[in-house]
Amino acid sequence: MKISIRILYILLFTGVTLYAQQDTIRLKEVSISSNRISIPFSKTSRTMNIITSDQILKSPASNVSDLLQNIVGIDIRRRGIEGMQSDLYVRGGNFDQTLVLIDGVKMDDSQTGHHSMNAILSLDNIERIEVIKGPAARIYGQNAFTGAINIVTKKIRANSLKVNLGYGSYNNLKGGLSFIEKFENGGVLASFNYQESDGYRYNTDFKNKSVFIKAYLGKYNLTSSYTARDFGANGFYASPAAIDQYEETQTSLIALDAKYLSGNFTIKPRVYWKRNQDMYLYLRHNPPAYRNLHITNRIGAETNIVLNSSLGKTGVGINVSRNFLVSNNLNDHNRTAFTGFLEHRFEIDNFDITPGIAISSFSDFNTKAFPGLDLGYRFSERFKLYGNIGYTYRVPTFTDLYYVGRNEIGNPDLKPESALSEEIGFKYITGRFDFNLAFFNRDANDLIDWAKDDPNNAEEKWKARNFSKVSTQGFEIELAYKFSIGNFDQKFNLGYSFIEDENKDEYTRYALNSIKHQLTSALDFKFSKLFSQNISYRFVERSRGETYAIVDAKILAELPNRFGLSLSANNIFNTTYTETNLVPMPKGNLMFGLNYKFY
């Protein structure tokens, strides 16, 4: 099922001879946020998903990791409940090949890709989540190898004060307070959240604390967050027999940006600072036995410029950052990264063509260019054929290069990863019935993973290695249907993805255990003004043969006098399954929620 560049061009440029009646329907649009060119969702020539605030509210998920599980093509490999430690995979990539952003600020970590999800915000602070599948290096630079997840935070609209409380299985207690004050030419949003649990099995207890502050004054915007997680890590890393592991992480972000308009130019400068601290104990009750402490700081500045002209939209950007690592295991390292971007979107009749290139230079690796091209042809307001092709790139983390542990050893001779990715697909969007079909192919060179020559040899360490070539092919189908029963709107979602990786002789820990078959579905239904319900189903079959099916549900009640109630049930049928490192996931569990809006 290999997809070639030739097929891409044939489908796009010979398909336009087909006849398609023009429709006059006008759809409510969401503009996709990008650091440069922003366009309406229906006009994109990529496979994308938008998770809205309404979908977030109705979902049984209580955190971003669980929420993303129900997006076809995404594989979240969790260790424990509440997304305590989770890795993000898209279309068969690994955990350091998908870039996570908060309001366009990159949250990747030069120490290790395992920290990408550490700074994830409370769902109450999220306006929407934009999921970009396929090569995104041309837009965001390295680490957007298989895709990108951009979390767009809440807009400051009106004054409010809200309290959230929750209690569930495993003595899972959570509480939150959010405050919005809007004033002339500005506003501020502040949110505080705390959560703790005894854990669902030995040494899986946790305590989470987070603070999120967002403010604007005229043209200037401030985004800041702090997240601290302390948790028992029974079997999370090393061997599943390592039941007494423990970890503490702290992640903070401060970003200040502005927006200037001058004629046809839009200029958006930004400065930011991101810090991550990771403390790991192999034996929780005997810290001196084995302890790792890593502190990573990144300071960066970027400027993005958009020019609107009769020829279309031109986007130019520059991003410079400096990474500093202090570590008792990896030693001290630093890395300077410079990335320049250039892209232009042409719209000629029903065609859209967006060529672009990103050029990145690293102080410890060579300069690399990522050219890419998006193509689209719109037969009507509803139906669009699209395709894209691009090069992607990822430099090794400091853990890949230098880590020495009880069961793992890094490799300072690693080369950067690279890949050529291709995609073709079509969209049919009416607002009531939406359909998307996409075929994709990725040929990766020097893919990095941790491997063993003999998986049955407990004495052999996992070692970071480059693989000569790994090919990944697959397709995705997604549909959404909105309908009415009585005076109430209902919605049904269904998705299926198939992925096939090239087989390798080596036994790898992460990358080559993709989800071969994935089926997701969800039904939002409502029969009264008071209650709304959601039930979701997810089936997974991995390339190594493991299968499992999960059913979750939620009931939401909007009561008079500003009260709201919810009851979420996860893994209703007590499925026994693991997602990574043989860590058993929890059986059926409940969470009861209460919120009150003071004004």
N, C-alpha and C positions, 0 to 999 in steps of 0.2 A: 504494500500500500504506500510505497514511497512517493512523495510529492516532489516534483522537480520544478525548477524555475521556469522551464519551458511550459509546463502545464499551467503554471500561474499566469503567464502572459497570454496563453491561448484562451483560457477561460475568460480572462478579463477583457481582452480586446476583440475576440470574435463573438463573444456572447452579446455584445451591444447591438448586433443586428436583429436580435429578437424583438418582437413587438410587445410593448407593455402599455396598457391604458393608463393615462395620468389620473391620479386621484386628487381630490381637493381637501382631504382631511387635514386638519391642523392638530398636531400633537403637542401636549405640554412637554417642553424640553427641559432637560437638566444639562447645563454646560459642564463638560469634563474639565477639572482643574489640572493644569499643567504649569510648569514653571515658565513656559513661553506661550505657545499657541493654544488657546482654549476654544473648543468647538462644541456645538450641541451633540448630545449622545447619539442621536440617530444619524449624524453625518460622519461619525468616526469610521475609519476603514480598518478596524481592529476588532478582535473579540474582547468584549468588556462586560462586566456586571456592575450594576449599581445597587447597593443595599441602602435603602432609604431609612429615615428615622422611624417611619411607620412600620416598616418591616422589622426593624430592631425591636420596637416596642412589643410586637405580637409574637416574636420568636421565643421558643422555650430556652434559648441560650441566655446565660447570665454574664458572658464575657466574649471578647472578640474571637478567641480561639475556637470556642464552641460554635459561634455564629458562622465562621468561615467554613466549618465542616460541611455545611449543607450547600456549598457552591460547587457545582460539578467541575472537575478538573483540578480542584484544590485538595491537598492531602495535609491535614494537620495531625502530626504524630505527638500525642499528648502523653505526659507522665503525671497521672493523678487528676484531681478535680480542679475546677475553676481555672483551667489553663495554667496551672502552677508552673510547669515547665513544658513548653511545647515548641515544636519546630514546624516551619512552614515550607511546604513543597508545592510547586505548580507544574503540572504536565510532566511529571516524572523527574523533575530536577531534584537537587538536594537542598538542605536547609540553609545554605549560604548563597543560593542562586536566585532567591526572590527578595527584592528590595521592599522594605517597609518604610513608609513615610508618614509623618504627621504634618498636615498642612503644607506638604511639599518639602519638608526637611527630612533628609535621609537619616534613618535610625540604625543603619548597619554598624557593626562593631569590628574593628580591626583585630581584636583579640580572638574572637570566635563567632561563627554564625549562630551559635546556640542562644545568643542574647538578643536576637532580632525582635522577639516578642516581649521583652522585659518591660518596655515602657508603654505597653498598650493601655489606653485610657479606659475609664469606666464607660459603659454603654450610654449612660445619661449625658455624657459630654460629646457625643458623636452626632453630627448632622447627617452624614452618609459615608459610605465606604466605596471607593472606586477600585475595582479589580481589573488590572490590565494583564491579559494573558499573551504569552509570546514575547519576542525580543523587545526590550524596552531600553536597551543601552543607549540608543540614539537620543532618547528623551532624558534619561536620568544618569547615564554613565554606567560604570562597572557595578556589578552585583545585581543589576536588573537583567540577569541572565535568562531566566525563564518567565519573568513577569514582575509586576510591582503591585503593591497594595498601598493606596493613599487614603489615609484616614482624615477626613475633613471634619474639623471640630464645629461645635454648635455656633450658630450666629447669635449675636447679642441683639435681640429684638425688643423685648419688653421687660419691665421690672418683674422680678419673681423671687420667691423664697420657697424652697422645696426640701422636704425631709423624706428619706427613704430608709426603711427598715426591712430586714429579712431574716428568716430563721429556717433551717432545713436539716436534712439528714447529717449525721456525723457532727452534731453540735455546730453546724455551719451558721455562724452569726455574722451579719453584715449591717452596716449603717452608713448613710451618706447625707451630706448637707450641701445644697447648691444655692448660689445667690447670684442674681443678675441685677445690676443697677445701670440704667441708661440715663445719660444726661446730654446736654447740648454739645453736639459735635464729638461725642465719645460714649464710652461705656466700659463696664468691667463685668467679667464672669469669674466666680471663684467656686471651687468645688473641693470637698474633703470627703474621703472615703476610708473606711476601715473594715477589715474582714478577718475572721479567725475560725479555725476548725480543728477538731481533734484528729481529723484524717479518717480515711475509710479502711485503713489497715495499719499495722505497726509502722511507726516512724513515717507517717505521711501528714502529720499535723502542720499547720501553717499560720502565719500572721502576715497580713498585707496592709500597707498604708500607702495612700496616694493623695497628692495635692495637684490641682490643675487650676491655673490662672490665665485668663485671656483678657486683654484690654486693647482698646483703640482710642486714639485721639487724633481727629482729622485724618491725615494721610498715614499715620504711624500705627503699627500694630505690634503687640507683644504677645508671645505665646510661651508659657513656661509650665513645666510639669516636674513632679518628683514622685517616684514609685519605689517602695522598699518591700522586698519579699523575703521572709525567713521561713524555711520549710525543711522538713525531714524528707530525705531523698532515697527512700528504700528501693534499691535496685535501679535507680534512675540512670546511673552511669556505670562504667567499668563492668563488672559481672553482675547478673541478677542476684547472685549470692551475697553481694555487698549490701546488706540490709541496714547498716548503721550510718550511711552517708548523710550529710547535712550541707545546706547551702544558704547563703545570704546574698542577695543582690540589691543594689541601689542604682537607679538610673535617673538622671536629671537632664532637662533640656531648657535652654533659654534661647529664644529666637526673636530678633527685632527686625521688622521689615517695613517698607514703605511703598507707596504707589504714586507715581507722577505721570501726569498726562501733558504732552506737549505736541500740539498739532496731531499728526497721525502716529505719533510715537507713544508707547506705554513703557515706562521704565520701572522695574521692580527690584531694588537692591535689598539685600538681607545680610545680616551677620548673625552667627549662632555659636553656641557652645553646648556640647553634649558630653556628659560624663557617665561612665559605667564602672561600678565596683562589684567584684565577684569574689566572695570568700567561700571556699569549699573545704569540708572536712571529710576524710575517709571514714573516721570513727567519731561520731557525734560526741560521745562522752569521753573521748581521749584525744583532744585536739593536737597535742604534740606528735601523735603517731604519723599523721600525714595531713598537711595543710597547704592549700594554695591560696594566694591572694593576688588578684590582678586589678589594677586601676587603669582605665583608659580614658584619656581626654581628647576631644577633637574640637579644635577652634577653626571656624571657617567663615568665608565671605563669598557672596555670589551676587551677580547682577544679571537680570534677564530683560531683554528689550524686544518689543513687538512693534513692527511697522506695518500698518494697513495702507495698501496702495491699490491702484487699479489692476495690478498683477496678482493680488492676493495678499496673504499674510506671511511676513518674514519674521522668524524668531532667531535671536542671537543670545547666547548666554555664556558666562564664565563662572567657574566655581573653583576656589582655591581652599584647601584645608590642610591642617597639620595635625597628625595623630601622635600622641605620646602614650606609651605603655610602660608602667612600672609593675614588675612581677617578681615574686620570689622563685618562680619555676621557669618562666620563659625568659627571664632577665629583662633588661630595659631596652626598648626599641622605639624608634620613631619613624614616621613615614609622611612624606609630603605628597599630596595629590593635586594635580591641576587638570581640569577638564574644560574644554571649549565646545560649544554647541552651535550648530547652524542648520536651520531647516526652513523650507518655504512651502506653503500650501497653494497650489493652483486649483481653481475651479473653472472648468471650461464646459459650458452647457451642463450635461449630467455627469461629467467626469470630475473626480478630484484626484490630484496627484501631489504627494508630499514626499519629496526627497529630502534627505538630511544626513548629517554626519556629526559624530562626537569624537573628539580626540582627547585621550587621557594620557597623562605622563605621571609616573610614579618614581620617587627618589630611589627605590630599591628594585624597580623593574623597568622594562623598556616602555617607550611611548607606543601607544596602540590607537588605531582608528577604527570606529564602528560606523560604517555607512549603512544606510537603510532606506527603504522605499515603501510607502503605503499607496495603494491604488484602489479606486472605487468607481463603480458606475451605478447610478441611481435610475432604475427603470420607472419608478414612480415615487411619490412621497412615502409609500409603504415598503417598497421592495428595493433592496440594494445588494449588489454583488461586490465583494471586496477581496483584497489580498495584500499581503505584506511580506517583506523579506528583509533580513538584517543580520549583521554580525554582532555577537555578544562576547563578553570577556569578563574574567574574574581573576584577581590576583589572590594568592594564598593568604589566609589569616596567619597571625603569629603562632597560633596553636598548631595549624597545619605544618608550620616550618620548624618549630622549636620545642613542642611539648614533650615532656618525659614523665610518664606516669607508671603506675603499677601494671597497667595492661595496655598502654599505648605509647607510641614513640613517633615524634614528628620527623620531618624530612626536609632539611635545609636546601636540598637540591631540587625541590619542586619547581615546575614551570607553571605559569598562569594557564588557566583554562580558556578555551575559545570555542565558538560554535557558529555555524550558519543555520539560521532558522527560517522556515518558510510556512506560510499559512494561506489558505484560500477558504472562503465561506460566503454565505449569504444571509441577510437579515430580512425578516418580514415583520414590520412593526405597525400595529394599528392603534395601540393603546388599550384595546380589549383583548386582542390575540397577538402575542409576540412569539416569533420563532427565529432560532438561530442555529445554523449548521456550519461547522468549521472542521477542516482537515489540516493537520499540521505535521511538520517534519523537522527534526533537529539533528544535525551531525556535529557531535562534540569531539574536540581533540584535547588530549592531555587532561581529561576529566580527573578531578581529585576526589579520592575516597579513601577510607581506612579499610585495609584488607588483610586477610590471612591466606597463607598458602594451604594450610590444613585447618579447617574450621573445628575439627575435633581435638585439636592440640591445645589444651588449656594453658600450656607453658608458653606458647607462641604469642607475642604481642601483636596487637593491631598496629599497622604501620601506614602512614600517609603515603599514597602512591599516585602517580599519573598513569592513566590508562590511554593507550594509543588512540583509540577511537570508540565512541559509543553512539549508536544511532537510536533515535526515539521517534516513533511514528504513532499517530492516533487520530481520533476524531471526537467531536463533542456535538451533542444535540441538546438544545434547551427550548422549552416552550412555557409560556405563561398564558393563562386564560382567566379573564375576569367576567363574571356573570352576576345576575341578581336573582335573589329569591325574596319575594315580597318587596319590601322597601330597603332591603339590606344588600350591600355588595359582598360578593364572595370572590375568592381567588385561588387558583390551582396552579402549582408549578411542578414541572417534571424535567429531569435532566439525566443524560446518560453519557459516559465517556469511556473510551477504549484506548489503552496505551500499550504499546509493545516496544520493549527495549531489546537491543542486541544482547544476546547471551554472552556471558563472560565466564572464563574458567575460574577466576579468582573469586573468593568468598568475600563480599563487601558488606560493610556495616549499614550504610545508609542509602546510597543513590540507587542501587539496582534492585530495589524491592518496591517498585512502583505499584500503584493501584492499577491493575490490569482492567478490571471492570468496576465501574462505579455508577450506581443508580441513586438519585436523590429525588424526593418528592415532598411537597408540603401543601397543605390545604388550610387556608384561612377562611373561617366561616362564622356567620353572625346571624342570629335569629331574633334578637331583642336589642333594645337600646342599651341595656345594662351590661350584657355579657358578649364577649367575643372569644373565639377559640382558635387554636392552631394545633395541628398534628403533623409531624414530619417523620419521614422514613428514609433510611440510608442503608444501602447494601454495598459491601466492599469485597472484592476478591483481589488479593495481591499476587504479584508475579511468582512468588514462591508457594502459592497455593492456599494461604490462609483466607478464610471467608468469615464474614459476620454481618448481621443486620441489626440495626438499632432503631427504636421508635421512641420519640420524645413528644411531649404535649404540653400545652399551656392554656389556662383559662384566665381571662383578664376581665375585671369588673370595674367600671367607672361609676362610682357612687356619687350621690349628691354631696354638697358641702365640701367639694374639693378633695374628697378621699378617693383613693384607687387601691384595688386589691388584685393580687395575682397568685396563682398556684402553678408551679412548673414541675413536671415529672420527666426525668431523664432515664433512658434505658428501661422502659416500662416492663419489658419481658425478661429482664435479668440475663441478658446475653453475656456469656463469658468470652472475653476477647482481649487482645493486646494490640497496641499500635506501634510500639517501638521497644526494643531492648527487653522483650518478654515481661514488661511491667503490666500486671493485670489491671484493667480499668474497672471502676466501681460498678457494682450491680445497681438495681433500681434505686433512685433517690429522689427526694422531694425538696422543694424550696418554696416557702410561703413569703410573699412580699406585701408590704403596706407602704403607701406614699401619701403625703399630705401637702397640698399647696396652700401656703399662708396667703399669698396674693399673686 
